[in-house]
């Protein structure tokens, strides 16, 4: 008695045993034929070369995902932060591309009053009022209102250089 293959019923069950079959005769040499649609297959079935057919899952089966390294993202983040810091420093501190320097109106008012008294020898210089937010740019001009001997007058202030040096014109 032969042991049955795993997964098949054991002999001695309900079905009667059959006597062993004689081995098949050796294949005979056949003349070469072409087999195709409607033609009988050669003995032993059709044999095709293996080229990764439908039964193989190497190419199309589930693939293990490679865990990608986070290192490129970390480097990109660090570089982005450094670039932002460089832009902020260059823009707001040195040389200050984003910052447009402006005059402090109280300082300009005081300077106009002193210039009228000392340089022009004027007496009776009263209140001086200059507009706020005037930019420090070479050639920029703005007018300040001044009271001299109780008379309202206007003086023109002209910026001479980017360091904030200005010239006070004659009252008119």
GIWO-V807596 format. One record per residue. N is the residue number from 0. RES is the residue in three letters. PHI is phi in degrees with one decimal (NA if undefined). OMEGA is omega in whole degrees, -180 to 180 (999 if undefined). BURIAL is b if it has 9 or more other C-alpha atoms within 8 Angstrom, else e. Layout:
N:RES:PHI:OMEGA:BURIAL  N:RES:PHI:OMEGA:BURIAL
This chain:
0:UNK:NA:-180:e  1:UNK:-92.7:175:e  2:UNK:-72.2:-179:e  3:UNK:-76.9:179:e  4:UNK:-67.7:-180:e  5:UNK:-58.5:178:e  6:UNK:89.5:180:e  7:UNK:-112.9:-180:e  8:UNK:-61.1:179:e  9:UNK:-75.1:177:e  10:UNK:-65.7:180:e  11:UNK:94.7:178:e  12:UNK:-80.5:-176:e  13:UNK:-77.8:-178:e  14:UNK:-83.5:178:e  15:UNK:-70.8:180:e  16:UNK:-80.5:179:e  17:UNK:-103.2:179:e  18:UNK:-68.0:-179:e  19:UNK:-61.9:-179:e  20:UNK:-87.6:176:e  21:UNK:-70.5:-179:e  22:UNK:-65.3:-179:e  23:UNK:-68.3:180:e  24:UNK:-68.2:180:e  25:UNK:-63.7:-179:e  26:UNK:-65.9:179:e  27:UNK:-95.2:179:e  28:UNK:-71.6:179:e  29:UNK:-106.6:176:e  30:UNK:-67.4:-179:e  31:UNK:-61.4:178:e  32:UNK:-130.2:174:e  33:UNK:-96.9:-178:e  34:UNK:-112.1:-180:e  35:UNK:-167.1:-177:e  36:UNK:-62.8:179:e  37:UNK:82.6:180:e  38:UNK:-99.2:178:e  39:UNK:-69.9:178:e  40:UNK:-78.7:178:e  41:UNK:-66.9:179:e  42:UNK:-59.6:-180:e  43:UNK:89.2:177:e  44:UNK:85.5:-179:e  45:UNK:-73.7:177:e  46:UNK:-122.1:-180:e  47:UNK:-117.6:178:e  48:UNK:-68.2:-180:e  49:UNK:-79.2:178:e  50:UNK:-134.1:179:e  51:UNK:74.2:-176:e  52:UNK:-70.1:-173:e  53:UNK:-69.7:-177:e  54:UNK:-81.7:-175:e  55:UNK:-105.5:-176:e  56:UNK:-115.0:-177:e  57:UNK:-61.8:-173:e  58:UNK:-90.5:-172:e  59:UNK:-111.2:-177:e  60:UNK:-76.0:179:e  61:UNK:-65.0:-178:e  62:UNK:-107.4:175:e  63:UNK:-77.4:178:e  64:UNK:-75.4:175:e  65:UNK:-77.4:177:e  66:UNK:-77.2:-179:e  67:UNK:-80.8:-178:e  68:UNK:-76.4:177:e  69:UNK:-84.0:-176:e  70:UNK:-58.7:178:e  71:UNK:-60.9:179:e  72:UNK:-67.7:179:e  73:UNK:-65.4:178:e  74:UNK:-62.0:179:e  75:UNK:-62.0:178:e  76:UNK:-65.0:179:e  77:UNK:-64.0:179:e  78:UNK:-63.7:179:e  79:UNK:-62.2:179:e  80:UNK:-63.9:179:e  81:UNK:-63.0:179:e  82:UNK:-62.7:179:e  83:UNK:-62.8:179:e  84:UNK:-62.7:179:e  85:UNK:-62.8:179:e  86:UNK:-63.4:179:e  87:UNK:-64.2:-180:b  88:UNK:-64.7:-179:b  89:UNK:-69.1:-178:b  90:UNK:-79.1:-173:b  91:UNK:-110.8:-176:b  92:UNK:-111.9:-177:e  93:UNK:-132.2:-2:e  94:UNK:-83.2:175:e  95:UNK:80.9:-179:b  96:UNK:-61.3:-177:b  97:UNK:-88.2:-177:e  98:UNK:-96.0:176:e  99:UNK:-102.0:-177:e  100:UNK:-65.8:178:e  101:UNK:-128.6:178:e  102:UNK:-77.9:170:b  103:UNK:-83.2:-173:e  104:UNK:-61.1:179:b  105:UNK:-63.9:179:e  106:UNK:-68.0:180:e  107:UNK:-66.2:179:b  108:UNK:-59.3:179:b  109:UNK:-64.9:179:b  110:UNK:-64.6:179:e  111:UNK:-65.5:-180:b  112:UNK:-60.8:-180:b  113:UNK:-65.7:-179:b  114:UNK:-65.2:180:b  115:UNK:-64.3:-179:b  116:UNK:-75.7:-172:b  117:UNK:-83.4:-175:e  118:UNK:-79.4:-176:e  119:UNK:-99.5:177:e  120:UNK:63.9:-178:e  121:UNK:-85.6:175:e  122:UNK:-112.4:180:e  123:UNK:77.1:177:e  124:UNK:-75.1:-179:b  125:UNK:-102.7:-175:b  126:UNK:-69.6:176:e  127:UNK:-117.8:180:b  128:UNK:-131.8:179:b  129:UNK:-116.1:180:b  130:UNK:-67.4:180:b  131:UNK:-82.4:173:e  132:UNK:75.3:178:e  133:UNK:-76.2:-174:b  134:UNK:-77.4:177:b  135:UNK:-92.8:179:b  136:UNK:-142.0:-177:b  137:UNK:-56.4:178:e  138:UNK:91.8:180:e  139:UNK:-68.6:-179:b  140:UNK:-126.0:173:e  141:UNK:-151.6:-176:b  142:UNK:-105.0:174:b  143:UNK:-116.0:178:b  144:UNK:-96.8:-178:b  145:UNK:-137.9:176:b  146:UNK:-107.8:179:b  147:UNK:-123.1:-177:b  148:UNK:51.0:179:e  149:UNK:64.7:178:e  150:UNK:-107.9:177:e  151:UNK:-71.2:179:e  152:UNK:-133.6:177:b  153:UNK:-126.4:173:b  154:UNK:-121.8:179:b  155:UNK:-98.6:178:b  156:UNK:-107.0:180:b  157:UNK:-118.3:-180:b  158:UNK:-79.1:-176:b  159:UNK:-96.7:178:b  160:UNK:-148.7:-176:b  161:UNK:-74.3:178:b  162:UNK:-86.5:176:e  163:UNK:100.2:176:b  164:UNK:-75.6:-179:e  165:UNK:-133.0:-179:b  166:UNK:-118.5:179:e  167:UNK:-102.0:180:b  168:UNK:-80.3:178:e  169:UNK:-69.1:177:e  170:UNK:-63.3:177:e  171:UNK:-136.0:999:e
